Amino acid sequence: MNRAADTAEISPSEGMGFFERYLTVWVALCIIAGVALGQLLPVVPETLARWEYASVSIPVAILIWAMIYPMMVQIDFSAILGVRREPRGLGITTTVNWLIKPFTMFAIAWFFLMVVFAPWIPEDLGREYLAGAILLGAAPCTAMVFVWSYLTRGDAAYTLVQVAVNDIIMLFAFAPIVVLLLGSTAEALCRSARRLVLLVPSRQ
């Protein structure tokens, strides 16, 4: 009976509300709505794209801050030092983010873009999509980590340390991993980056 009581206390159905439980559905609906809005009213994304400073989108910056703010105000910064007593979670996150995820992302993207969909996607375009997938796969998410931790009532201090450690590692590891996966040379990275830029329509 005690075990059943303990299970009931940590039941996900009680720990997460209706919105949190179906967050994946809301994200999917927002993606569909965004694509539809861009197709039906292209003036909206074009207008938002002009609101930027130093190549940083102001609307995106505001929305990201809105995502992480509820979590940040709950952090007890005095509890951050206690993270060192539980290093296993930090080690797992770091290992997955930097030793597993970039390479599995590359393998999956290469398989679908260069093999499965090869008959329908030109080779040059497929390589450009692959370059984009590599750039995404090598960069660990930060804002959504705060959101998921907040929705699941996670340890705010531990989450902050995990994000901070991965951001520090990203300063040194992101470029070498991307260069390695794009062809082991900076020249290959530059060529792929130029091709990606050419895919973006001019706003003039």
VOGU-3710 file (C-alpha; in Angstrom, 3 decimals, decimal comma):
1> mnraadtaei> 0,000/0,000/0,000  2,838/2,364/0,744  4,329/1,695/-2,677  0,978/2,411/-4,322  0,709/5,632/-2,343  4,183/6,692/-3,430  3,311/5,939/-7,046  0,145/7,970/-6,766  2,092/10,921/-5,404  4,380/11,049/-8,435
11> spsegmgffe> 1,749/10,117/-11,019  2,259/12,192/-14,194  -1,489/12,586/-14,585  -1,606/14,465/-11,281  1,712/16,267/-11,708  0,883/17,758/-15,112  -2,197/19,679/-16,133  -4,166/19,444/-19,369  -2,032/22,023/-21,180  1,282/20,459/-20,147
21> ryltvwvalc> 0,142/16,916/-20,926  -0,720/17,770/-24,525  2,075/20,270/-25,155  3,271/18,262/-28,165  -0,169/18,690/-29,761  -0,130/22,460/-29,180  3,367/22,713/-30,675  2,235/20,775/-33,765  -0,820/23,017/-34,145  1,346/26,132/-33,823
31> iiagvalgql> 3,676/24,822/-36,549  0,713/24,200/-38,859  -0,742/27,637/-38,070  2,631/29,300/-38,703  3,099/27,604/-42,060  -0,459/28,467/-43,073  0,010/32,087/-42,001  3,214/32,351/-44,025  1,491/30,955/-47,116  -1,765/32,907/-46,863
41> lpvvpetlar> -0,426/36,193/-45,447  3,263/36,411/-46,387  3,335/40,076/-45,367  3,218/39,009/-41,700  6,513/37,027/-41,614  8,117/39,578/-43,949  7,215/42,371/-41,521  8,424/40,429/-38,494  11,680/39,596/-40,295  12,457/43,320/-40,591
51> weyasvsipv> 12,314/43,772/-36,809  15,862/42,835/-35,946  18,943/44,309/-34,340  22,509/43,095/-34,986  21,063/40,198/-37,026  18,961/39,123/-34,007  15,197/38,850/-34,466  13,508/41,039/-31,852  10,208/39,036/-31,828  12,129/35,757/-31,397
61> ailiwamiyp> 14,260/37,236/-28,605  11,143/38,429/-26,761  9,400/35,057/-27,102  12,481/33,135/-25,925  12,745/35,371/-22,861  9,031/34,799/-22,188  9,706/31,037/-22,347  12,522/31,011/-19,784  11,344/33,803/-17,436  8,841/31,714/-15,391
71> mmvqidfsai> 11,601/29,195/-14,679  14,270/31,766/-13,876  12,220/33,510/-11,186  11,905/30,208/-9,304  15,633/29,521/-9,081  17,212/29,541/-5,649  20,720/30,579/-6,613  22,059/29,500/-3,223  21,100/25,912/-4,137  23,266/25,878/-7,267
81> lgvrreprgl> 26,317/24,692/-5,311  24,357/21,583/-4,316  24,416/20,389/-7,931  27,967/19,091/-7,440  26,598/16,391/-5,149  24,607/14,895/-8,069  26,939/14,929/-11,084  25,396/11,933/-12,865  22,571/13,857/-14,524  24,961/16,530/-15,713
91> gitttvnwli> 27,315/13,881/-17,092  24,512/12,119/-18,970  23,248/15,368/-20,490  26,723/16,447/-21,572  27,512/13,048/-23,078  24,279/12,876/-25,056  24,507/16,481/-26,277  28,099/16,346/-27,490  29,101/12,722/-28,089  25,850/11,194/-29,374
101> kpftmfaiaw> 23,274/13,702/-30,633  25,283/15,567/-33,320  26,392/12,333/-34,956  23,028/10,562/-34,784  21,380/13,710/-36,189  23,874/13,658/-39,050  23,328/9,937/-39,693  19,533/10,221/-39,686  19,526/13,350/-41,878  22,016/11,821/-44,322
111> fflmvvfapw> 19,977/8,617/-44,595  16,717/10,381/-45,405  18,050/13,306/-47,482  20,735/11,469/-49,439  19,197/7,982/-49,684  15,449/7,783/-49,044  14,457/11,087/-50,692  17,337/11,181/-53,185  15,036/10,535/-56,198  12,992/13,667/-55,380
121> ipedlgreyl> 15,649/16,062/-54,014  18,537/17,313/-56,202  21,909/16,320/-54,771  23,086/19,909/-54,210  19,834/20,831/-52,467  20,010/17,674/-50,364  23,503/18,613/-49,199  22,276/22,080/-48,257  19,450/20,571/-46,200  21,988/18,214/-44,643
131> agaillgaap> 24,164/21,186/-43,678  21,175/22,784/-41,963  20,432/19,565/-40,071  24,062/19,407/-38,919  23,933/22,985/-37,641  20,746/22,205/-35,705  21,979/18,877/-34,383  25,240/20,287/-33,059  23,526/23,049/-31,066  21,857/21,896/-27,820
141> ctamvfvwsy> 18,509/23,455/-27,031  18,423/25,938/-24,148  15,075/27,727/-23,893  12,983/24,568/-24,274  15,029/22,884/-21,533  13,758/25,518/-19,119  10,204/25,092/-20,408  10,127/21,297/-20,020  11,772/21,476/-16,598  9,240/24,086/-15,492
151> ltrgdaaytl> 6,258/22,105/-16,787  7,437/18,890/-15,093  8,299/20,718/-11,845  11,981/19,913/-12,191  14,898/21,233/-10,178  15,317/24,813/-11,407  18,859/25,197/-10,054  20,005/21,920/-11,622  18,454/22,919/-14,953  20,262/26,254/-14,874
161> vqvavndiim> 23,613/24,551/-14,287  22,993/22,031/-17,079  22,152/24,777/-19,562  25,106/26,920/-18,472  27,592/24,037/-18,758  26,320/23,075/-22,215  26,452/26,697/-23,372  30,074/26,963/-22,250  30,952/23,730/-24,044  29,150/24,990/-27,153
171> lfafapivvl> 31,566/27,940/-27,367  34,433/25,521/-27,950  32,872/22,343/-29,384  30,208/23,578/-31,805  32,483/24,800/-34,611  34,845/21,764/-34,620  31,939/19,305/-34,692  30,177/21,174/-37,487  33,371/21,437/-39,532  34,055/17,727/-39,003
181> llgstaealc> 30,584/16,667/-40,120  30,484/19,052/-43,071  33,728/17,789/-44,499  36,539/18,344/-41,988  37,512/21,686/-43,520  36,435/25,266/-42,825  36,140/25,804/-46,596  33,416/23,184/-46,836  31,575/24,850/-43,958  31,772/28,248/-45,676
191> rsarrlvllv> 30,507/26,862/-48,980  27,539/25,190/-47,280  26,787/28,343/-45,314  26,834/30,423/-48,516  24,418/28,016/-50,194  22,092/28,193/-47,202  22,130/31,997/-47,398  21,208/31,830/-51,080  18,102/29,827/-50,194  16,749/32,718/-48,096
201> psrq> 14,639/35,052/-50,282  15,799/38,650/-50,465  13,730/41,086/-48,417  14,435/43,987/-50,744
//
